Amino acid sequence: MANTKPITIVGGGLAGLTLGIGLRQRGVPVTVWEAGHYPRHRVCGEFISGHGQETLARLDLRELLERAGAVNAATAAFFSTTKSAPVHPLPSHAICLSRFTMDHTLAVELRRLGGVLREGQRRRDEDFGEGIVRATGRRMQTTENGVRWFGLKVHARNVALIADLEMHLSPRGYVGLCRVDGGAVNVCGLFRRRADEDPTPQNWREWLRGEAGSLLNRRLAAAEFEEASFCAVAGISLRPRSAAARSECCVGDAITMIPPVTGNGMSMAFESAGMAIEPLAAWSRGEVAWSETRQAIASQCDAAFARRLAWAKWLQRMLLAPSLQEVLVRFVARSEWFWRTAFERTR
Ligand SMILES: Cc1cc2nc3c(=O)[nH]c(=O)nc-3n(C[C@H](O)[C@H](O)[C@H](O)COP(=O)(O)OP(=O)(O)OC[C@H]3O[C@@H](n4cnc5c(N)ncnc54)[C@H](O)[C@@H]3O)c2cc1C
């Protein structure tokens, strides 16, 4: 391996760690910079659905996550504030695992394989030139079309679900509920506020519990929140972007973010990392130029993601239109055809 050039990955979230692991499996020297520490709670629905599971299996990580406590998810149900749709089987199974456990498990695996993990170190250098991959997550955008998006998450006890994934829609956003490792239920919401309001509200419990009288509020009536697991993010951009438009080599949310309602963002992080491994290993061995490497990764990612991003944008718009929510839950979500089409086209 004396002739392999090292790769630096900036960002030790799911995309960065998965890429680092895949490169170490091929003997490439890797350093990952991560601004935060492991383990830590992250705002995420913690529901992994889509082709990313195949990437995990290929890299022998699926079994690792199962051993770490990942819970299988086979059913889903949608709710508006007052109406519920029947429980549907998921066209393909998902797995649910807390980010607290998942990121930590992958970080340990990267180190076990000989990767260098510079934990708690933010890379300030903005030069993402040869051999450097951006895996820094979503790009900050304070407002989008006059709206501020923000995410809230907490783990809860004492919640009985009727499906493995419950998605509760309301005019201000949506909240997903799913059981994760350790028996807790993850309560995670994406919300919007007008640009002239506070970016994140102080009364986060009320936002996550839903409006008084809503089905979500009833579901969480006896919930006990694990306060230490609470986290929030703001400045979310949901505008689809293409990898080819970037001058840097990017993976995961650093390329683009898919609306969380699809439960496909983590899958895209795993998939994009999986697609970057071989081109980067070839660059490391000196077989291809950096510009070709970057372009090969970008065009694979764009080919894989463009269609699902377009569908997801349309789906999110429909699900958040207050006038459509009742109709969707009462009629459309009962249709097996609609449910399967929306599911399959967004992953
Ligand atoms: C409300 C909400 C709900 C969601 N629900 C789901 C869901 O149910 N299912 C799903 O699949 N996806 C979901 N997602 C999306 C999912 O969380 C992301 O797609 C996924 O985390 C992307 O992984 P990533 O590695 O690209 O980015 P991240 O996981 O964000 O990792 C990026 C890392 O880079 C680090 N970093 C940034 N800058 C630097 C720097 N300069 N130096 C060093 N380190 C740096 C950060 O600390 C961070 O750890 C949700 C997102 C939100 C907001």
The ligand as an ORCA input file, in Angstrom:
! r2SCAN-3c Opt
* xyz 0 1
  C     -36.046     16.552     10.926
  C     -35.247     15.529     10.158
  C     -35.669     14.196     10.120
  C     -34.964     13.248      9.384
  N     -35.420     11.965      9.369
  C     -34.786     11.041      8.605
  C     -35.246      9.696      8.565
  O     -36.173      9.270      9.274
  N     -34.610      8.842      7.719
  C     -33.549      9.229      6.961
  O     -33.029      8.393      6.206
  N     -33.069     10.482      7.000
  C     -33.663     11.396      7.817
  N     -33.170     12.670      7.869
  C     -31.991     13.023      7.055
  C     -30.679     12.465      7.644
  O     -30.532     12.862      8.972
  C     -29.521     12.975      6.796
  O     -29.796     12.740      5.438
  C     -28.193     12.298      7.172
  O     -27.849     12.603      8.483
  C     -27.103     12.775      6.222
  O     -25.853     12.256      6.631
  P     -24.515     13.090      6.328
  O     -23.393     12.245      6.816
  O     -24.527     13.571      4.950
  O     -24.642     14.382      7.240
  P     -24.594     14.471      8.840
  O     -25.116     13.232      9.478
  O     -25.252     15.775      9.176
  O     -23.041     14.554      9.176
  C     -22.251     15.666      8.817
  C     -21.146     15.753      9.871
  O     -20.159     16.692      9.442
  C     -19.663     17.346     10.582
  N     -19.046     18.597     10.104
  C     -19.637     19.620      9.445
  N     -18.734     20.561      9.092
  C     -17.523     20.114      9.556
  C     -16.179     20.635      9.501
  N     -15.900     21.799      8.920
  N     -15.187     19.907     10.104
  C     -15.454     18.726     10.694
  N     -16.687     18.190     10.774
  C     -17.713     18.860     10.200
  C     -20.885     17.533     11.462
  O     -20.532     17.697     12.817
  C     -21.642     16.233     11.219
  O     -21.362     15.251     12.185
  C     -33.820     13.638      8.645
  C     -33.371     14.970      8.704
  C     -34.071     15.899      9.453
  C     -33.585     17.326      9.511
*
